[in-house]
Amino acid sequence: MLTLDCPNCGAPVTFRSASLPNRVCDHCRSMLVRSDAGVGVAGQEAALPFDVSPIQIGTRGRFAGASFEVIGRVRWSWTDGSWNEWLCLFEGGRHGWLGEAMGDFMMTFERPLAEIGSAELDRIARGAPAIPGRKAEIDDEELTIADAREVSCIAAEGELPFTALPGWTIYSVDLKAGSGRAASLQREGNEAWFYDGRYVTLADLGATNLRAIEGWTVPRYG
């Protein structure tokens, strides 16, 4: 854990993970980037729009026997809606993403695309459009392309592995299987990233320190 002064406003900013270079200042919402040369300002984050997510920075839980804490968030949008991707820091320093869309949750982890060996994903990663309904074989399991679209970052908070400023646009492809497996491929220019995991519920995660929402009784899972 490292605490530094924000170079824009001077407020203390804490980086909890040594492997995550980006942090949004809680006070002035500058997007800070840490490097060997120090900490610089990469831009300004927008205010997060109101939503009714039960997750918040500081929510804790367990997945596959490992405990985690939510330390960051990116809010993405498309033409008809938006969703959250929450960054979870696991014990041992690993991080995963808790996706949240329309009441569904999925926990995914980045995997090198080269180790997947899917001709369909390789085709999309090289710039071809993803076609909903088509199949991609991953680890001897067939996943179906459920959705594909351009999405843009609205705002972000907390710690992140990349610089997510408002207006940043990527191509996002969602895949799923009847087993509950969930995956996504995200592409920007000539680069692509693959995330693999499964659908979960807040009860599965034993989620604690959930956000209090008026009219909703916070469940006690932990």
C-alpha positions in Angstrom: 0.0 0.0 0.0 1.4 3.4 -1.0 -0.1 6.8 -0.1 0.9 9.9 -2.1 -0.3 13.4 -2.5 -2.5 14.1 -5.5 -0.4 16.3 -7.9 -3.5 18.3 -8.7 -5.1 19.0 -5.4 -2.7 17.7 -2.8 -5.2 15.3 -1.2 -3.8 12.0 0.0 -4.3 9.2 -2.5 -3.7 5.6 -1.6 -2.7 2.9 -4.1 -3.5 -0.5 -2.5 -2.1 -2.7 -5.3 1.4 -2.4 -6.6 0.3 -3.8 -10.0 -2.4 -1.2 -10.7 -1.0 2.0 -12.1 -4.2 4.1 -12.2 -6.1 5.8 -9.4 -8.9 8.4 -9.5 -8.4 11.0 -6.8 -11.4 10.9 -4.4 -11.2 14.6 -3.8 -10.7 16.3 -7.3 -11.4 13.3 -9.6 -8.2 13.6 -11.4 -7.1 10.4 -13.2 -3.7 9.7 -11.8 -1.1 7.5 -13.4 1.8 6.1 -11.4 5.2 5.3 -13.0 8.9 5.1 -12.1 9.0 8.9 -12.6 6.3 9.5 -10.0 2.6 10.2 -10.2 1.1 12.3 -13.0 -2.4 13.5 -14.1 -3.7 11.9 -17.2 -7.1 13.7 -17.3 -10.2 14.5 -15.5 -12.9 12.0 -14.6 -16.6 12.9 -14.9 -19.0 12.6 -12.0 -20.5 9.1 -11.8 -24.2 9.1 -12.7 -26.7 7.9 -10.1 -27.5 4.2 -10.1 -29.0 1.7 -7.8 -26.1 -0.8 -7.6 -25.8 -2.6 -4.3 -22.0 -2.8 -4.9 -19.7 0.0 -3.7 -16.0 0.6 -3.2 -15.2 -1.5 -0.1 -17.7 -4.3 -0.8 -16.1 -7.6 0.2 -16.8 -11.2 -0.7 -15.3 -14.6 -1.6 -14.9 -16.3 -4.9 -13.4 -19.8 -5.5 -12.2 -19.8 -1.9 -10.4 -16.5 -2.1 -11.5 -13.3 -0.4 -11.6 -10.0 -2.3 -12.5 -6.3 -1.9 -13.9 -4.0 -4.5 -11.4 -1.2 -5.1 -12.4 0.3 -8.5 -15.1 0.8 -11.0 -15.7 1.7 -14.7 -19.1 2.7 -15.8 -19.7 1.8 -19.5 -22.5 2.9 -21.8 -24.0 2.1 -25.2 -26.9 3.7 -27.0 -29.6 2.1 -24.9 -28.1 1.8 -21.4 -25.1 1.4 -19.2 -23.5 -1.1 -16.8 -20.7 -1.3 -14.1 -17.5 -3.2 -14.1 -16.2 -3.4 -10.5 -12.5 -4.2 -10.0 -11.9 -6.7 -7.2 -8.5 -7.1 -5.5 -8.0 -10.6 -4.2 -5.7 -11.8 -1.5 -2.3 -12.4 -3.0 -2.7 -9.4 -5.3 -4.7 -11.0 -8.1 -7.5 -8.9 -9.5 -10.8 -9.8 -11.3 -13.8 -8.0 -12.6 -17.3 -8.2 -11.2 -19.6 -7.2 -14.1 -23.0 -6.0 -13.2 -25.8 -5.5 -15.8 -29.5 -5.5 -15.3 -29.3 -7.3 -12.0 -27.0 -10.1 -13.2 -23.4 -10.4 -11.9 -20.4 -12.2 -13.4 -16.9 -12.6 -12.1 -14.2 -12.8 -14.8 -10.4 -12.8 -14.9 -8.1 -11.8 -17.8 -6.5 -14.6 -19.7 -4.0 -14.3 -22.6 -5.9 -14.5 -25.8 -3.0 -16.6 -27.3 -3.7 -19.4 -24.9 -7.4 -19.7 -25.8 -6.8 -21.1 -29.3 -10.3 -20.1 -30.6 -10.4 -19.4 -34.3 -13.6 -17.4 -33.8 -12.1 -15.2 -31.1 -8.9 -14.7 -33.1 -11.0 -13.6 -36.1 -12.8 -11.0 -34.0 -9.6 -9.9 -32.3 -8.1 -9.1 -35.7 -11.0 -6.7 -36.5 -13.8 -8.9 -37.8 -17.3 -8.2 -36.5 -18.8 -10.5 -33.9 -22.0 -12.1 -34.9 -24.5 -12.9 -32.1 -25.5 -16.5 -32.2 -22.2 -17.8 -33.5 -20.2 -20.2 -31.3 -16.7 -20.1 -30.0 -15.0 -23.2 -28.5 -13.0 -22.4 -25.4 -11.3 -25.1 -23.3 -13.5 -27.7 -25.1 -16.7 -25.9 -24.2 -18.9 -24.1 -26.7 -19.8 -20.5 -25.8 -22.4 -18.5 -27.7 -21.8 -14.9 -28.7 -24.7 -13.1 -26.9 -23.9 -9.5 -27.7 -21.5 -7.3 -29.5 -21.3 -3.5 -29.7 -19.2 -0.4 -29.3 -19.3 1.0 -25.8 -17.9 4.1 -24.2 -16.6 4.9 -20.7 -18.8 7.3 -18.8 -16.8 7.7 -15.6 -14.6 5.7 -13.2 -13.5 5.7 -9.6 -10.9 4.0 -7.4 -8.0 2.0 -8.6 -7.7 0.6 -12.1 -5.3 -1.3 -14.4 -5.8 1.2 -17.2 -6.6 4.9 -17.9 -10.4 4.9 -18.3 -11.3 8.5 -19.2 -14.8 9.7 -20.3 -15.4 9.0 -24.0 -12.9 6.1 -24.3 -14.6 3.8 -26.8 -13.9 0.1 -27.3 -15.6 -2.9 -29.1 -17.1 -5.3 -26.5 -18.3 -8.9 -27.2 -20.1 -11.0 -24.5 -20.2 -14.8 -24.6 -22.0 -17.3 -22.4 -22.7 -21.0 -22.0 -25.5 -23.0 -20.5 -23.1 -24.1 -17.7 -23.1 -20.5 -16.3 -19.8 -19.7 -17.9 -19.4 -16.1 -19.0 -16.6 -14.5 -21.1 -15.9 -11.3 -22.9 -13.5 -10.0 -25.5 -12.7 -6.3 -25.7 -10.9 -4.7 -28.6 -9.4 -1.3 -29.3 -7.5 -0.9 -32.5 -5.1 -3.7 -33.0 -5.2 -4.8 -29.3 -7.7 -7.2 -27.7 -8.2 -8.6 -24.2 -10.1 -11.7 -23.1 -11.8 -12.2 -19.8 -13.2 -15.6 -18.6 -15.4 -16.5 -15.7 -18.9 -17.3 -14.7 -22.2 -15.8 -13.5 -22.6 -15.4 -9.8 -25.0 -14.1 -7.3 -24.3 -11.8 -4.3 -25.2 -14.8 -2.1 -22.6 -16.9 -3.9 -20.0 -14.3 -3.1 -21.1 -13.9 0.5 -21.1 -10.1 -0.2 -20.7 -7.8 2.7 -20.5 -4.0 3.1 -23.1 -3.6 0.4 -24.5 -0.1 -0.4 -27.6 0.9 1.5 -30.4 1.9 -0.9 -33.6 3.5 0.2 -36.5 0.9 0.2 -34.1 -2.1 0.0 -33.2 -4.3 3.0 -29.5 -5.0 2.8 -29.1 -8.8 2.9 -26.8 -10.5 5.3 -24.6 -13.0 3.5 -21.4 -12.9 5.4 
